[in-house]
Amino acid sequence: MYELIITEKPAAAKKLAESLADGKPIKENNQGVPYYKVTHGNRDIVVACAVGHLYGLAEREKKGWSFPVFDIEWKPVSETSKSAAFTKKYLNTIKKLSKNADSFTVACDYDQEGEVIGLNVVRYVCKQKDASRMKFSTLTKPDLVKAYENKSKHIDWSQAEAGETRHFLDFYNGINYSRALTAAIKSTGAFKIMSTGRVQGPALKIIVDREKEIKAFKPVPFWQIQLTGEHSSQAITAWHKQDKFWEKEKADEVIKKTKGQKEALVEKIERKQFNQMAPFPFDLTSLQIEAYRCFRISPKETLQIGQELYTSGFISYPRTSSQQLPASIGYQKILKDLSKQKQYSDLVKLLLKKSKLSPNNGKKTDPAHPAIFPTGIPPQGLNERESKIYDLIVKRFFSSFAENAVRETMIINLDCNEEIFIAKGTRTIEKGWHRFYEPYVNLEEVELPHLKQNDKIDVKKIELLDKETQPPKRYTPASIIKALEKKNLGTKATRSDIIETLFQRGYVHGKAIEATGLGISTIETLEKYCPKIIDEELTRHFEIEMEKIRQNQLKKEKTLEESKDSITKIIADFKKNQKEIGAELAKANRETQDEMAFLGSCPTCKEGKLMLRRGKFGAFCACNRYPDCKTIFSIPKNALIKAAKKDCETCGYPKVLAIKRAKRPSEFCLNPKCPSKHVEGEAGKQAKAIAKGDVKRKCPKCNEGDIVLRSSIYGKFFGCSKYPKCRHTEKLENKSE
C-alpha cells in the first residue's frame, strides 16, 4: 500500500517526486504515461499526473439543439472531445494506481481550477470522498517538501465549491445563449456557429461601446501657440499659457502681438522635486500589461509563458491577484541565488547592501498565492520570448526592493511682449529603482536650459498650430484585460481566453481592437431584444456570489438555482423575437465576411474585387467576377491571412499580412512577379550563381544537402535541397559569398 499524490501536469509530478524522494525516484509508465515511486521517511509514495482537466461538463443526455439546458454532469473529456482523446490514458493510469493506494493527496495548482481538477480525480477516478491537500506557490524542493509536511487533511472545499460553481455558471450561460444565437440565424435559412457567454457578452459590449464612441465622435478644432527659442545654444520649447484656444480670433491676436519679437524674458522659475515610488510586485494582470507594453507579447501568450516558467521551477505561480511578497518566501536566499546568474550579480550586490529588505507591496492580495517572483533557479533552455518574460519578472522583483527615484519638475514662465509661454521639463535626479528596472523604465526625460529669473532667451519661431480633439483610443489586448479586471468581469486566468474567443468568432479584429460589423450588430440586436444577456451588472453579481462561496458565506446550490431562473427568463424573452434577431445577425454576418475577405481591387479586370476564398485545398484569393475574370493567387497555407489595406508601392497589386504564431506579421505583395521580390546587387549576383550551379555550398544544418535558390509568395530565399527533410532557410541579404 502507498500514498497516491496527484499533480496537475507531468512536469509538476517529476519535480514533486524528485523533491520528496529520499534517494532517487523510480520512473515507471503506463500506456506511455509517466508516474514515479518514491520513499519519503517511512512512507511509500506514488506520484501521478493529470494533464489539466480530465473531466468537463456535458449534457447528461443530448437532445439535439434544444435549450435551455440545465441537466448536465461531469464526464471524461476524452469522451466529449476528439482533441482530448489523449487524456484517457492519464485517467486510466490514475485509476490503476488508485486501486492499491491507502491514502490520497491532491497536489494540483492551488487555485479554484486546480481544486476542481483534483476534486474530480479524487471522486470520479479514485472513488474517494476526500483527500489531503498540498499548498505551494513554487515548484522548488524546499517549498514542495514543506507543503507535503504541512498538508491539510482535507480538500479546500470552499475553493472547490466556488470553482465548480464557476464551471456550472459558465456552462449554463455559454451553451444556452450560444445555442439561442445559432438557432436564431438558422431560422433565417443561414448558418453560423455563434457564441456568447456570461463574461464574453459584457466584454464584447465594452468594446462595441468604445467603437460607437469613436464613430460618433465629432472632432472640434482648436489652436495652440508654440514658441521655439534658444539659450546658450540649448533649445527650449514653450506653449502659450492658455494651452488650447477654442476661438481662432483670440489665437490670432496673440500671434499678431508677438510677431517679430526676438527675445523673451524669464519671468518665473519653479522647481519641484518629488519621490517616485518603486513599482509593486507583479500580479498576473500587471505582468500581462507590462509584457504587452515592453514586448508586444499578447496577454494570452504571457500567461502561457508564465505557466511554462512556473512548471520549470523558475518563477512562482503566475495566476495570482496578489501584489505582495511576504517575508516567508525568503528574500535573502532568492537574491543570493539570483546573484549566481552573471547578468544580475551587480544588481543583487547593490540590494544586499541595504540594511533592510522590504518590498513595496501593493494593496491587491490573493488568499492562495503571493505576487509573482523568481525562485533563483537558473533558467535553462528558454527561447527568446521566454527569456524576455523571465528578465522582466526578475527586474520587477529587484525594483520592488529598491529606493524611491527622485525626479525634478521645472516650470519656466517666459514673457514675450506680455504674452506668457510655459516650458516644462522633468528629469531624474536620483535613479533609485530605475537602475534595477532598466531597460523597462518608461519615462520621458526633458531637461531645460539652466536659466535664472530675468534671463533672456532668443526667440527663433512662434507658430500657430491647427489641431482638433481626438476620439477615444481603441482597446489593446492589454488595456481590455485591465478594463475587465476593473469591472470585476471574469478571472485573472480566463480574461485573455475570453478576448481570444471574440477574435475567433469574428466579433473583433486588429491590434487596436476594433469591433466588426458582426460584433456591433450582435450587441445592438441583443440590446434591442434581450439586454440581460450582455448585462455586466448581472455578471458582476454572480462574481460576488462566487467569492462568497469561496469564503464559506454562501451555498453553491442557491447561486445555481438563481442562475437557472435568470437564464430561463432571458431565453423565454429571446424566443419571442428569435426570427427578428436571426435576420439582423445573418445580415451582419454576411457583411462582416465580405469586409474581412476583401483584399483590394482586381489588378486584371479593374472592375472586380480580390476576395479571400476557401476551397478544397485551403485558402486562396480570387476575383469576385469569376468566371468572367479568372484572376487567382495562391497564399501561404501556414499563416492567417488578412488584408493590409494598401497597395504595393512597386507594382500596385494589393498587399496582405501573413500572421504566424509568436512571429511578427509579414507584409507581402500578392503579385508573384513583383520586382520587389527580386534581389539586386551583390546578393542578386550570388543568388544567380547558386541558381546556375556556378557556386555550391553545403547546408550548414544537415551537411548533406546543397544550398539552392527557392521562391515563395514572400520572394526568393536560400534553402536546403533536402527539403522537407531539412527545413534550413537563409535570407538572401544576410549571406555573403
FIDREN-277732 format. One line per 10 residues: number of its first residue (from 1); their letters; for each residue x, y, z of C-alpha. Coordinates in steps of 0.2 Angstrom, whole numbers, plus 5000, padded with zeros to 4 digits. Example, Ala and Ser with C-alpha at 12.3 -4.5 7.8 and 13.67 -1.06 7.14 Angstrom:
% FIDREN-277732
1 = as = 5062 4978 5039 ~ 5068 4995 5036
***
This chain:
% FIDREN-277732
1 = myeliitekp = 5000 5000 5000 ~ 5006 5018 4997 ~ 5000 5036 4996 ~ 4995 5042 4979 ~ 4999 5060 4975 ~ 4990 5068 4960 ~ 4998 5083 4952 ~ 4990 5094 4938 ~ 5004 5092 4925 ~ 5018 5079 4921
11 = aaakklaesl = 5032 5092 4924 ~ 5025 5095 4942 ~ 5024 5076 4945 ~ 5043 5075 4941 ~ 5048 5089 4952 ~ 5037 5083 4966 ~ 5044 5066 4965 ~ 5062 5072 4964 ~ 5059 5084 4979 ~ 5051 5071 4991
21 = adgkpikenn = 5062 5056 4986 ~ 5075 5051 5000 ~ 5085 5043 4986 ~ 5081 5043 4968 ~ 5064 5042 4961 ~ 5059 5027 4951 ~ 5051 5032 4935 ~ 5038 5020 4928 ~ 5025 5022 4915 ~ 5008 5015 4910
31 = qgvpyykvth = 5002 5017 4892 ~ 5016 5030 4889 ~ 5010 5040 4905 ~ 5024 5043 4917 ~ 5022 5041 4936 ~ 5035 5040 4950 ~ 5038 5029 4965 ~ 5047 5036 4980 ~ 5051 5033 4998 ~ 5050 5048 5010
41 = gnrdivvaca = 5054 5044 5028 ~ 5044 5028 5032 ~ 5031 5031 5018 ~ 5030 5024 5001 ~ 5023 5037 4989 ~ 5017 5036 4970 ~ 5016 5052 4961 ~ 5005 5053 4946 ~ 4999 5067 4935 ~ 4984 5073 4926
51 = vghlyglaer = 4985 5085 4911 ~ 4974 5098 4916 ~ 4955 5094 4917 ~ 4952 5076 4914 ~ 4933 5079 4917 ~ 4922 5093 4909 ~ 4904 5097 4910 ~ 4892 5090 4897 ~ 4874 5087 4894 ~ 4868 5071 4903
61 = ekkgwsfpvf = 4858 5066 4888 ~ 4860 5076 4872 ~ 4843 5081 4864 ~ 4848 5090 4848 ~ 4849 5109 4849 ~ 4836 5111 4862 ~ 4838 5124 4875 ~ 4838 5130 4889 ~ 4849 5116 4895 ~ 4852 5113 4914
71 = diewkpvset = 4854 5094 4916 ~ 4872 5092 4915 ~ 4886 5082 4923 ~ 4905 5079 4924 ~ 4911 5067 4910 ~ 4928 5062 4905 ~ 4934 5075 4892 ~ 4941 5060 4882 ~ 4923 5055 4878 ~ 4916 5073 4874
81 = sksaaftkky = 4930 5080 4863 ~ 4941 5072 4850 ~ 4955 5084 4853 ~ 4956 5077 4871 ~ 4956 5059 4867 ~ 4974 5058 4873 ~ 4968 5062 4891 ~ 4960 5044 4893 ~ 4977 5036 4896 ~ 4981 5048 4910
91 = lntikklskn = 4964 5044 4918 ~ 4967 5026 4916 ~ 4984 5027 4924 ~ 4977 5036 4939 ~ 4963 5023 4940 ~ 4975 5009 4940 ~ 4987 5017 4953 ~ 4972 5021 4965 ~ 4967 5003 4967 ~ 4982 4999 4979
101 = adsftvacdy = 4983 5016 4987 ~ 4978 5018 5005 ~ 4978 5037 5006 ~ 4977 5051 4993 ~ 4984 5069 4991 ~ 4980 5082 4979 ~ 4995 5092 4973 ~ 4987 5102 4959 ~ 4989 5121 4957 ~ 4982 5129 4972
111 = dqegevigln = 4968 5139 4965 ~ 4950 5136 4960 ~ 4954 5127 4944 ~ 4967 5116 4952 ~ 4955 5112 4966 ~ 4941 5107 4954 ~ 4954 5096 4944 ~ 4959 5087 4960 ~ 4942 5085 4967 ~ 4936 5077 4951
121 = vvryvckqkd = 4950 5065 4950 ~ 4948 5060 4968 ~ 4929 5057 4967 ~ 4927 5050 4950 ~ 4944 5041 4947 ~ 4949 5036 4964 ~ 4932 5034 4971 ~ 4936 5044 4987 ~ 4925 5057 4996 ~ 4940 5067 5002
131 = asrmkfstlt = 4959 5069 5001 ~ 4974 5078 5009 ~ 4979 5094 5001 ~ 4996 5101 4997 ~ 4998 5120 4995 ~ 5013 5128 4987 ~ 5017 5143 4976 ~ 5034 5137 4968 ~ 5040 5120 4962 ~ 5056 5121 4971
141 = kpdlvkayen = 5062 5107 4983 ~ 5061 5117 4999 ~ 5043 5123 4995 ~ 5037 5106 4990 ~ 5044 5097 5005 ~ 5037 5110 5016 ~ 5020 5109 5008 ~ 5020 5090 5010 ~ 5025 5090 5028 ~ 5011 5103 5032
151 = kskhidwsqa = 4997 5097 5020 ~ 4980 5099 5026 ~ 4969 5084 5030 ~ 4955 5089 5018 ~ 4952 5096 5000 ~ 4949 5115 5001 ~ 4931 5113 5000 ~ 4925 5131 4999 ~ 4938 5134 4985 ~ 4932 5118 4976
161 = eagetrhfld = 4914 5123 4978 ~ 4917 5141 4971 ~ 4927 5133 4956 ~ 4914 5121 4952 ~ 4900 5134 4953 ~ 4910 5144 4941 ~ 4911 5130 4929 ~ 4892 5127 4930 ~ 4888 5145 4928 ~ 4899 5147 4913
171 = fynginysra = 4892 5131 4905 ~ 4874 5136 4908 ~ 4876 5153 4901 ~ 4888 5148 4887 ~ 4878 5133 4880 ~ 4861 5141 4881 ~ 4865 5159 4874 ~ 4876 5152 4860 ~ 4863 5139 4855 ~ 4850 5153 4855
181 = ltaaikstga = 4860 5164 4844 ~ 4864 5150 4832 ~ 4846 5144 4831 ~ 4841 5162 4828 ~ 4852 5163 4812 ~ 4847 5145 4807 ~ 4829 5151 4807 ~ 4833 5163 4793 ~ 4840 5148 4782 ~ 4858 5153 4785
191 = fkimstgrvq = 4871 5145 4797 ~ 4885 5151 4808 ~ 4890 5145 4824 ~ 4888 5159 4836 ~ 4894 5161 4854 ~ 4892 5172 4869 ~ 4893 5169 4887 ~ 4892 5175 4905 ~ 4908 5186 4903 ~ 4910 5186 4884
201 = gpalkiivdr = 4894 5196 4880 ~ 4898 5210 4893 ~ 4916 5210 4887 ~ 4911 5212 4868 ~ 4899 5226 4874 ~ 4913 5236 4882 ~ 4922 5235 4865 ~ 4907 5239 4855 ~ 4903 5254 4866 ~ 4920 5261 4863
211 = ekeikafkpv = 4918 5258 4844 ~ 4902 5268 4844 ~ 4910 5282 4854 ~ 4924 5283 4841 ~ 4911 5283 4826 ~ 4900 5296 4834 ~ 4915 5307 4839 ~ 4915 5324 4830 ~ 4932 5332 4831 ~ 4932 5350 4837
221 = pfwqiqltge = 4945 5362 4831 ~ 4957 5371 4842 ~ 4973 5380 4841 ~ 4989 5380 4851 ~ 5004 5393 4850 ~ 5021 5386 4851 ~ 5037 5396 4855 ~ 5054 5389 4850 ~ 5069 5398 4857 ~ 5087 5395 4862
231 = hssqaitawh = 5098 5400 4877 ~ 5117 5397 4877 ~ 5115 5386 4861 ~ 5102 5375 4870 ~ 5085 5373 4863 ~ 5069 5377 4873 ~ 5051 5374 4868 ~ 5036 5383 4877 ~ 5017 5384 4874 ~ 5006 5398 4877
241 = kqdkfwekek = 4999 5398 4895 ~ 4981 5396 4888 ~ 4986 5380 4880 ~ 4970 5377 4869 ~ 4962 5391 4860 ~ 4944 5387 4855 ~ 4942 5403 4846 ~ 4954 5407 4832 ~ 4952 5425 4833 ~ 4960 5425 4851
251 = adevikktkg = 4974 5415 4845 ~ 4977 5427 4830 ~ 4978 5441 4842 ~ 4992 5433 4852 ~ 5001 5429 4835 ~ 4999 5447 4830 ~ 5006 5454 4847 ~ 5021 5443 4847 ~ 5025 5444 4829 ~ 5043 5450 4826
261 = qkealvekie = 5048 5448 4844 ~ 5066 5442 4845 ~ 5068 5439 4864 ~ 5058 5433 4878 ~ 5061 5436 4897 ~ 5062 5423 4910 ~ 5048 5429 4922 ~ 5047 5415 4934 ~ 5055 5398 4938 ~ 5048 5384 4948
271 = rkqfnqmapf = 5057 5369 4953 ~ 5049 5354 4962 ~ 5056 5338 4967 ~ 5046 5323 4971 ~ 5049 5305 4975 ~ 5043 5291 4963 ~ 5039 5275 4972 ~ 5046 5259 4967 ~ 5034 5248 4957 ~ 5023 5235 4965
281 = pfdltslqie = 5027 5217 4963 ~ 5018 5209 4948 ~ 5001 5201 4949 ~ 4996 5192 4933 ~ 4986 5207 4926 ~ 5001 5219 4928 ~ 5013 5206 4921 ~ 5002 5204 4906 ~ 5000 5223 4903 ~ 5019 5226 4905
291 = ayrcfrispk = 5024 5212 4894 ~ 5012 5219 4880 ~ 5020 5237 4883 ~ 5038 5231 4883 ~ 5037 5217 4870 ~ 5020 5217 4862 ~ 5018 5199 4868 ~ 4999 5196 4870 ~ 4991 5193 4887 ~ 4987 5175 4882
301 = etlqigqely = 5004 5171 4877 ~ 5011 5180 4893 ~ 5001 5168 4903 ~ 5006 5153 4894 ~ 5025 5158 4895 ~ 5022 5162 4914 ~ 5015 5144 4916 ~ 5030 5136 4907 ~ 5042 5146 4918 ~ 5032 5140 4934
311 = tsgfisyprt = 5032 5122 4929 ~ 5050 5123 4925 ~ 5053 5129 4943 ~ 5060 5147 4938 ~ 5046 5158 4944 ~ 5032 5157 4957 ~ 5014 5153 4952 ~ 5008 5166 4939 ~ 4989 5165 4941 ~ 4989 5177 4956
321 = ssqqlpasig = 4980 5193 4960 ~ 4992 5197 4974 ~ 5004 5212 4973 ~ 5013 5207 4989 ~ 5028 5197 4993 ~ 5028 5190 5011 ~ 5044 5188 5020 ~ 5041 5170 5021 ~ 5047 5167 5003 ~ 5065 5171 5009
331 = yqkilkdlsk = 5071 5187 5001 ~ 5089 5185 5005 ~ 5090 5167 4998 ~ 5082 5171 4982 ~ 5093 5186 4979 ~ 5109 5176 4983 ~ 5103 5163 4971 ~ 5100 5176 4958 ~ 5117 5183 4960 ~ 5124 5167 4953
341 = qkqysdlvkl = 5117 5172 4936 ~ 5130 5184 4929 ~ 5118 5197 4921 ~ 5111 5200 4939 ~ 5125 5199 4950 ~ 5129 5218 4951 ~ 5111 5222 4954 ~ 5110 5209 4968 ~ 5126 5216 4977 ~ 5118 5233 4977
351 = llkksklspn = 5102 5227 4985 ~ 5111 5216 4998 ~ 5120 5231 5005 ~ 5103 5238 5011 ~ 5101 5237 5030 ~ 5083 5230 5027 ~ 5075 5221 5013 ~ 5057 5227 5012 ~ 5047 5226 4996 ~ 5035 5240 4990
361 = ngkktdpahp = 5019 5229 4992 ~ 5003 5234 4983 ~ 4986 5233 4990 ~ 4979 5218 4980 ~ 4980 5202 4989 ~ 4976 5184 4984 ~ 4972 5171 4998 ~ 4981 5157 4989 ~ 4997 5164 4982 ~ 5010 5179 4984
371 = aifptgippq = 5015 5191 4970 ~ 5025 5183 4955 ~ 5043 5181 4959 ~ 5059 5172 4953 ~ 5064 5157 4963 ~ 5083 5159 4960 ~ 5084 5143 4950 ~ 5095 5147 4934 ~ 5084 5145 4919 ~ 5089 5134 4905
381 = glnereskiy = 5083 5131 4888 ~ 5072 5147 4886 ~ 5068 5154 4869 ~ 5069 5172 4866 ~ 5051 5177 4872 ~ 5053 5166 4887 ~ 5069 5175 4892 ~ 5061 5192 4890 ~ 5047 5187 4901 ~ 5059 5180 4914
391 = dlivkrffss = 5070 5195 4914 ~ 5055 5207 4916 ~ 5050 5197 4931 ~ 5067 5197 4939 ~ 5069 5216 4936 ~ 5052 5219 4943 ~ 5057 5209 4959 ~ 5073 5219 4961 ~ 5065 5236 4958 ~ 5051 5232 4971
401 = faenavretm = 5065 5232 4985 ~ 5074 5247 4978 ~ 5074 5265 4985 ~ 5062 5278 4978 ~ 5068 5288 4962 ~ 5069 5306 4964 ~ 5064 5317 4950 ~ 5063 5336 4947 ~ 5050 5345 4938 ~ 5055 5363 4931
411 = iinldcneei = 5042 5375 4925 ~ 5048 5391 4917 ~ 5037 5406 4913 ~ 5043 5416 4898 ~ 5036 5434 4894 ~ 5036 5438 4876 ~ 5028 5455 4874 ~ 5017 5452 4889 ~ 5011 5435 4882 ~ 5016 5421 4894
421 = fiakgtrtie = 5023 5405 4887 ~ 5027 5390 4898 ~ 5041 5377 4896 ~ 5040 5361 4907 ~ 5053 5348 4909 ~ 5056 5333 4921 ~ 5072 5325 4924 ~ 5078 5311 4936 ~ 5089 5317 4950 ~ 5092 5300 4958
431 = kgwhrfyepy = 5089 5284 4949 ~ 5084 5274 4964 ~ 5073 5259 4957 ~ 5076 5264 4939 ~ 5093 5256 4938 ~ 5085 5240 4944 ~ 5071 5240 4931 ~ 5081 5245 4916 ~ 5078 5244 4901 ~ 5059 5244 4906
441 = vnleevelph = 5058 5261 4913 ~ 5046 5271 4903 ~ 5049 5289 4907 ~ 5052 5304 4897 ~ 5067 5315 4902 ~ 5066 5333 4896 ~ 5080 5344 4903 ~ 5078 5363 4901 ~ 5092 5375 4899 ~ 5100 5382 4915
451 = lkqndkidvk = 5091 5398 4917 ~ 5089 5412 4931 ~ 5075 5425 4933 ~ 5076 5439 4921 ~ 5087 5429 4909 ~ 5083 5432 4891 ~ 5081 5419 4878 ~ 5082 5421 4859 ~ 5065 5418 4850 ~ 5068 5408 4834
461 = kielldketq = 5050 5405 4830 ~ 5032 5407 4836 ~ 5019 5397 4826 ~ 5000 5394 4827 ~ 4996 5375 4826 ~ 4979 5369 4819 ~ 4973 5354 4829 ~ 4957 5345 4833 ~ 4951 5335 4848 ~ 4954 5316 4846
471 = ppkrytpasi = 4942 5301 4848 ~ 4945 5289 4862 ~ 4958 5276 4859 ~ 4953 5258 4855 ~ 4957 5245 4867 ~ 4973 5235 4865 ~ 4974 5217 4871 ~ 4982 5223 4887 ~ 4970 5238 4891 ~ 4954 5227 4888
481 = ikalekknlg = 4961 5215 4901 ~ 4963 5229 4913 ~ 4946 5236 4910 ~ 4938 5219 4913 ~ 4948 5217 4929 ~ 4942 5235 4935 ~ 4924 5230 4931 ~ 4926 5213 4940 ~ 4922 5203 4925 ~ 4930 5186 4923
491 = tkatrsdiie = 4945 5180 4932 ~ 4964 5183 4931 ~ 4966 5167 4922 ~ 4951 5167 4910 ~ 4951 5186 4903 ~ 4964 5183 4890 ~ 4955 5167 4883 ~ 4938 5177 4883 ~ 4946 5191 4872 ~ 4954 5177 4861
501 = tlfqrgyvhg = 4937 5170 4858 ~ 4930 5186 4852 ~ 4943 5187 4839 ~ 4940 5169 4833 ~ 4921 5172 4832 ~ 4924 5187 4820 ~ 4917 5199 4833 ~ 4933 5210 4834 ~ 4949 5212 4824 ~ 4965 5222 4824
511 = kaieatglgi = 4979 5225 4836 ~ 4970 5241 4841 ~ 4954 5230 4845 ~ 4940 5236 4833 ~ 4923 5228 4834 ~ 4917 5221 4817 ~ 4900 5224 4809 ~ 4895 5207 4816 ~ 4901 5212 4834 ~ 4892 5228 4833
521 = stietlekyc = 4876 5220 4826 ~ 4876 5206 4839 ~ 4877 5219 4854 ~ 4864 5230 4846 ~ 4852 5216 4842 ~ 4854 5209 4860 ~ 4852 5226 4867 ~ 4836 5228 4857 ~ 4828 5212 4861 ~ 4837 5203 4875
531 = pkiideeltr = 4848 5215 4885 ~ 4851 5204 4900 ~ 4862 5193 4890 ~ 4875 5206 4890 ~ 4872 5214 4907 ~ 4888 5217 4916 ~ 4879 5220 4932 ~ 4871 5203 4932 ~ 4889 5195 4928 ~ 4897 5205 4942
541 = hfeiemekir = 4883 5200 4954 ~ 4887 5181 4951 ~ 4906 5185 4953 ~ 4902 5192 4970 ~ 4891 5177 4974 ~ 4906 5165 4969 ~ 4918 5175 4981 ~ 4905 5172 4995 ~ 4905 5154 4991 ~ 4924 5154 4992
551 = qnqlkkektl = 4923 5162 5009 ~ 4910 5149 5015 ~ 4897 5163 5017 ~ 4885 5156 5003 ~ 4880 5138 4997 ~ 4883 5135 4979 ~ 4865 5127 4977 ~ 4857 5144 4980 ~ 4868 5153 4967 ~ 4865 5139 4954
561 = eeskdsitki = 4846 5140 4956 ~ 4846 5159 4955 ~ 4856 5157 4939 ~ 4844 5144 4931 ~ 4829 5155 4935 ~ 4838 5170 4927 ~ 4843 5161 4911 ~ 4826 5153 4909 ~ 4818 5170 4909 ~ 4831 5178 4897
571 = iadfkknqke = 4828 5163 4885 ~ 4809 5165 4885 ~ 4811 5183 4880 ~ 4824 5178 4867 ~ 4812 5165 4859 ~ 4799 5178 4857 ~ 4810 5188 4845 ~ 4820 5174 4838 ~ 4817 5177 4819 ~ 4820 5196 4821
581 = igaelakanr = 4836 5193 4830 ~ 4841 5180 4817 ~ 4838 5191 4802 ~ 4849 5205 4809 ~ 4863 5194 4814 ~ 4863 5184 4797 ~ 4864 5201 4788 ~ 4878 5207 4799 ~ 4887 5191 4797 ~ 4887 5192 4778
591 = etqdemaflg = 4893 5210 4778 ~ 4907 5206 4790 ~ 4913 5191 4780 ~ 4913 5202 4764 ~ 4923 5215 4774 ~ 4935 5203 4781 ~ 4938 5194 4765 ~ 4941 5210 4754 ~ 4959 5212 4749 ~ 4958 5226 4736
601 = scptckegkl = 4954 5229 4718 ~ 4957 5216 4705 ~ 4973 5221 4695 ~ 4967 5212 4680 ~ 4949 5217 4676 ~ 4950 5233 4686 ~ 4931 5230 4690 ~ 4931 5216 4702 ~ 4937 5214 4720 ~ 4950 5202 4726
611 = mlrrgkfgaf = 4942 5191 4739 ~ 4949 5178 4751 ~ 4941 5162 4747 ~ 4942 5144 4754 ~ 4942 5129 4743 ~ 4945 5110 4744 ~ 4964 5113 4746 ~ 4964 5128 4758 ~ 4963 5146 4756 ~ 4967 5157 4741
621 = cacnrypdck = 4962 5174 4734 ~ 4952 5177 4718 ~ 4942 5190 4709 ~ 4924 5190 4713 ~ 4919 5192 4695 ~ 4924 5174 4692 ~ 4921 5166 4679 ~ 4921 5182 4669 ~ 4938 5186 4677 ~ 4949 5171 4681
631 = tifsipknal = 4962 5180 4691 ~ 4968 5169 4706 ~ 4983 5170 4718 ~ 4990 5157 4730 ~ 4993 5161 4748 ~ 5003 5153 4762 ~ 4994 5138 4770 ~ 5003 5140 4787 ~ 4998 5158 4791 ~ 4982 5168 4795
641 = ikaakkdcet = 4980 5180 4780 ~ 4972 5197 4782 ~ 4971 5212 4771 ~ 4985 5225 4773 ~ 4973 5239 4767 ~ 4986 5246 4755 ~ 4993 5243 4738 ~ 5011 5238 4733 ~ 5022 5253 4730 ~ 5031 5244 4716
651 = cgypkvlaik = 5018 5236 4706 ~ 5001 5242 4713 ~ 4994 5225 4717 ~ 4986 5223 4734 ~ 4997 5219 4749 ~ 4992 5206 4763 ~ 4998 5202 4780 ~ 5003 5184 4785 ~ 5001 5181 4803 ~ 5010 5166 4811
661 = rakrpsefcl = 5011 5162 4830 ~ 5024 5171 4840 ~ 5031 5180 4825 ~ 5029 5197 4818 ~ 5016 5199 4804 ~ 5024 5198 4787 ~ 5018 5210 4774 ~ 5019 5205 4756 ~ 5013 5209 4738 ~ 5001 5196 4730
671 = npkcpskhve = 5010 5198 4714 ~ 5022 5183 4712 ~ 5031 5193 4698 ~ 5033 5209 4708 ~ 5050 5217 4705 ~ 5052 5220 4724 ~ 5054 5201 4726 ~ 5069 5200 4715 ~ 5086 5204 4724 ~ 5098 5216 4716
681 = geagkqakai = 5117 5220 4719 ~ 5129 5208 4726 ~ 5115 5197 4734 ~ 5107 5196 4717 ~ 5123 5190 4709 ~ 5126 5177 4722 ~ 5108 5171 4720 ~ 5110 5169 4701 ~ 5127 5160 4703 ~ 5119 5147 4716
691 = akgdvkrkcp = 5104 5145 4704 ~ 5115 5141 4689 ~ 5126 5129 4699 ~ 5142 5140 4697 ~ 5143 5142 4716 ~ 5140 5127 4728 ~ 5138 5127 4746 ~ 5133 5113 4758 ~ 5119 5116 4770 ~ 5126 5121 4787
701 = kcnegdivlr = 5112 5112 4796 ~ 5111 5094 4789 ~ 5128 5095 4780 ~ 5120 5083 4767 ~ 5110 5094 4755 ~ 5116 5109 4745 ~ 5110 5127 4747 ~ 5099 5131 4732 ~ 5088 5146 4727 ~ 5070 5144 4731
711 = ssiygkffgc = 5055 5155 4729 ~ 5039 5158 4739 ~ 5025 5171 4739 ~ 5036 5181 4750 ~ 5050 5182 4737 ~ 5067 5172 4734 ~ 5077 5164 4748 ~ 5090 5151 4750 ~ 5085 5134 4756 ~ 5092 5116 4758
721 = skypkcrhte = 5090 5104 4743 ~ 5084 5091 4756 ~ 5068 5099 4760 ~ 5056 5094 4768 ~ 5069 5083 4777 ~ 5079 5098 4781 ~ 5070 5114 4783 ~ 5085 5126 4784 ~ 5082 5143 4776 ~ 5093 5159 4774
731 = klenkse = 5088 5177 4769 ~ 5097 5182 4753 ~ 5103 5199 4760 ~ 5110 5191 4776 ~ 5123 5180 4767 ~ 5138 5185 4758 ~ 5149 5174 4747
***
